[in-house]
Amino acid sequence: MRSNLNFGGGVTLRYLAVGLVALLLLPAPAQAGRGGIMVAGHLGWGSGQTEVSDGEVSLGNDRVGGLAGGLRAGLGLGDRLVVGVELTGWGRQEDQTFAGVAIPGLPGIDPSLTTEVNHSLAIAAITATFHSRPEGGFYLRAGLGYGSSRLDFDSVGFDTEFEEQGLAVLGAVGHEWRFAGKLALAIEGEAGFLELSDTGDGKDLGDFRELSKADFSANFFNLLVVLNIYLGG
């Protein structure tokens, strides 16, 4: 098993790290506050996991690493509280060889061939973020929304996917540094939990004789670098 994810080389990472340190060391200009409209984007690394249970048998994949990212937009209600919407998620692409492994319900996979497996978790949520200080400092975020878990298998002569949706909750804690007027940089830890019950496409997966009766749950934990832009209003 090997991952296809590539960060583009150590030189690029070194330049990014130097730039990040330089931004954090810049003297802070006059602060613009958090009132009004804000937009944000984040990128990082995390781990995800999906579990399936039909009430009698439970299956779950090991926690694996992958890229994480997302976007957020909100409205500042004063200098400490921001409410908004967020789209965030986690994903991994890898090549797997199933030699010597029985795959119930997926007879189309040739175990001698390499299969591309894509796994992604995503959440769209309404969120509220509480900041400890009017500018910069620690913050907490909580959100409630809708999530999906998707698993794709792609091999020679075989292509199938499983996708489930359901209720999701989102939480995050981080620290923000204001470095240029309306711009701020943050380091954030984020967790998402998805409860994907009573859904499915009816595929036969061996012990899971009717996938439509199975319960799906999934979660991810991400470490993110966040760029916040406070536009005011």
C-alpha positions as MATLAB code, in Angstrom:
seq = 'MRSNLNFGGGVTLRYLAVGLVALLLLPAPAQAGRGGIMVAGHLGWGSGQTEVSDGEVSLGNDRVGGLAGGLRAGLGLGDRLVVGVELTGWGRQEDQTFAGVAIPGLPGIDPSLTTEVNHSLAIAAITATFHSRPEGGFYLRAGLGYGSSRLDFDSVGFDTEFEEQGLAVLGAVGHEWRFAGKLALAIEGEAGFLELSDTGDGKDLGDFRELSKADFSANFFNLLVVLNIYLGG';
ca = [
       0.000    0.000    0.000;
       1.343    3.399   -0.892;
       0.006    6.918   -0.827;
      -0.106    9.069   -3.968;
      -0.171   12.307   -1.999;
       2.748   14.629   -2.683;
       3.539   17.974   -1.081;
       5.821   19.111   -3.903;
       9.242   18.680   -2.336;
      11.186   19.715    0.734;
      12.442   22.987   -0.785;
       8.896   24.321   -1.189;
       8.030   23.358    2.377;
      11.111   25.173    3.691;
      10.160   28.360    1.845;
       6.604   28.146    3.192;
       7.887   27.642    6.738;
      10.233   30.643    6.472;
       7.411   32.799    5.104;
       5.075   31.732    7.898;
       7.617   32.598   10.588;
       8.279   35.978    8.945;
       4.560   36.807    8.925;
       4.175   35.928   12.588;
       7.156   38.137   13.526;
       5.833   41.222   11.726;
       4.811   44.064   14.072;
       1.043   44.145   14.494;
      -0.654   47.116   12.778;
      -3.754   48.881   14.010;
      -6.429   46.256   14.472;
      -9.646   46.277   12.450;
     -11.741   44.179   14.838;
     -14.019   41.278   13.871;
     -17.294   43.101   13.208;
     -18.863   42.527    9.798;
     -18.166   39.993    7.084;
     -15.223   37.581    7.177;
     -13.990   34.802    4.883;
     -11.404   32.098    5.575;
      -9.627   29.171    3.993;
      -7.702   26.356    5.632;
      -5.332   23.575    4.591;
      -3.553   20.861    6.522;
      -3.229   17.196    7.384;
      -5.487   14.858    9.319;
      -6.670   11.316    9.950;
     -10.012    9.731    9.128;
     -11.951    6.570    9.897;
     -15.262    4.984    8.839;
     -17.142    2.199   10.649;
     -20.129    0.099    9.510;
     -22.511   -1.971   11.653;
     -25.700   -3.905   10.822;
     -26.545   -4.647   14.471;
     -24.844   -8.044   14.446;
     -21.521   -7.507   12.676;
     -19.241   -4.453   12.863;
     -16.501   -3.532   10.410;
     -14.133   -0.568   10.530;
     -11.053    0.610    8.713;
      -7.873    1.626   10.491;
      -7.328    5.329   11.045;
      -5.278    6.686    8.134;
      -3.735   10.035    7.239;
      -4.713   12.347    4.396;
      -5.013   15.924    3.197;
      -7.546   18.272    4.815;
      -8.981   21.600    3.705;
     -12.016   23.810    3.474;
     -13.627   27.255    3.328;
     -15.619   29.349    5.780;
     -17.630   32.593    5.634;
     -19.252   34.422    8.518;
     -20.517   37.571   10.161;
     -18.864   39.086   13.215;
     -21.340   39.998   15.950;
     -18.946   42.222   17.837;
     -15.269   41.488   18.419;
     -15.557   38.063   20.052;
     -18.368   36.133   18.317;
     -18.488   35.100   14.645;
     -21.373   33.052   13.192;
     -21.211   31.555    9.731;
     -21.131   28.530    7.446;
     -18.252   26.151    6.832;
     -17.370   23.459    4.311;
     -14.549   21.257    5.541;
     -13.274   17.757    4.983;
     -10.568   15.150    4.726;
      -9.486   12.854    1.908;
      -6.973   10.181    0.940;
      -6.025    8.503   -2.335;
      -3.893    5.381   -2.441;
      -3.127    2.305   -4.513;
      -3.925   -1.077   -2.967;
      -3.329   -4.658   -4.051;
      -5.871   -7.142   -2.698;
      -3.814  -10.285   -3.388;
      -4.883  -13.070   -1.037;
      -7.725  -10.976    0.391;
     -11.346  -12.049    0.038;
     -13.623   -9.111   -0.769;
     -17.264  -10.133   -0.151;
     -19.684   -8.458   -2.514;
     -16.913   -7.007   -4.723;
     -16.144   -9.924   -7.068;
     -15.190   -7.569   -9.902;
     -11.822   -6.692   -8.357;
      -8.969   -8.753   -9.794;
      -6.698   -9.435   -6.765;
      -3.645   -9.496   -9.029;
      -4.178   -5.886  -10.151;
      -3.596   -2.614   -8.321;
      -6.801   -0.833   -7.341;
      -7.025    2.924   -6.765;
      -8.964    3.635   -3.572;
     -10.294    7.115   -2.770;
     -11.789    7.842    0.646;
     -13.249   11.239    1.562;
     -15.251   12.732    4.452;
     -16.938   16.142    4.181;
     -19.115   18.336    6.410;
     -21.181   21.448    5.610;
     -22.200   23.149    8.867;
     -23.535   26.281   10.500;
     -20.910   27.367   13.033;
     -20.315   29.772   15.906;
     -16.791   30.847   16.913;
     -16.021   32.455   20.276;
     -12.715   34.366   20.591;
     -11.000   34.923   23.932;
      -9.805   38.426   22.954;
     -10.999   41.192   20.605;
      -7.883   40.666   18.419;
      -5.900   37.453   18.162;
      -5.761   34.870   20.925;
      -7.385   31.495   21.462;
     -10.807   30.571   20.102;
     -13.382   27.769   20.147;
     -15.779   26.778   17.359;
     -18.810   24.491   17.295;
     -21.040   23.576   14.387;
     -23.967   21.407   13.338;
     -24.747   20.338    9.808;
     -24.759   17.630    7.159;
     -21.945   15.252    6.270;
     -21.016   12.587    3.747;
     -18.604    9.661    3.545;
     -17.486    8.415    0.130;
     -15.376    5.406   -0.812;
     -14.388    4.719   -4.452;
     -12.732    1.594   -5.915;
     -11.267    1.979   -9.409;
      -9.459   -0.875  -11.166;
      -9.122   -2.286  -14.678;
     -12.619   -3.331  -15.729;
     -14.095   -2.402  -12.354;
     -15.349    0.865  -10.872;
     -17.739    1.231   -7.936;
     -18.443    3.690   -5.152;
     -20.268    3.875   -1.832;
     -21.574    7.183   -0.499;
     -23.613    7.835    2.642;
     -24.956   11.083    4.135;
     -26.293   12.126    7.508;
     -26.104   14.389   10.549;
     -22.685   15.820   11.448;
     -21.137   17.861   14.240;
     -17.969   19.936   14.050;
     -15.632   21.306   16.715;
     -12.355   23.232   16.665;
      -9.857   24.977   18.929;
      -7.113   27.279   17.726;
      -4.964   30.354   18.168;
      -5.091   33.387   15.886;
      -2.425   36.015   15.135;
      -3.404   39.287   13.422;
      -0.486   40.274   11.188;
      -1.680   42.827    8.609;
      -4.744   44.971    9.213;
      -7.685   42.778    8.164;
      -5.611   39.605    7.742;
      -5.033   36.964   10.409;
      -3.281   33.610   10.520;
      -4.311   30.742   12.809;
      -3.223   27.245   13.795;
      -6.267   25.062   14.438;
      -7.187   21.564   15.530;
     -10.516   20.422   14.096;
     -12.689   17.346   14.687;
     -15.711   16.160   12.719;
     -18.168   13.384   13.583;
     -20.714   11.937   11.135;
     -23.645    9.649   11.947;
     -24.786    8.091    8.672;
     -27.664    5.799    9.669;
     -30.224    3.788    7.724;
     -28.876    4.669    4.307;
     -27.288    2.703    1.505;
     -27.649    1.445   -2.027;
     -28.587   -2.160   -1.282;
     -25.251   -3.697   -2.384;
     -24.425   -7.133   -1.015;
     -21.270   -7.039    1.106;
     -21.119  -10.569    2.462;
     -21.906  -10.314    6.189;
     -23.716   -7.064    5.420;
     -26.431   -8.783    3.422;
     -28.394   -5.581    2.926;
     -26.254   -2.468    3.120;
     -29.414   -0.351    3.236;
     -30.001   -1.639    6.795;
     -26.481   -0.878    8.028;
     -25.425    2.095   10.155;
     -22.411    4.142    9.092;
     -20.354    6.402   11.346;
     -17.212    8.324   10.492;
     -14.855   10.862   12.024;
     -11.771   12.915   11.228;
      -9.210   14.923   13.194;
      -7.317   17.643   11.307;
      -4.426   20.003   12.083;
      -4.831   23.130    9.948;
      -3.228   26.406    8.946;
      -5.996   29.005    8.546;
      -6.042   32.359    6.768;
      -8.821   34.688    8.029;
      -9.794   37.867    6.176;
     -11.958   40.337    8.109;
     -13.696   42.519    5.512;
     -15.779   44.522    7.954;
     -19.115   45.923    6.922;
];
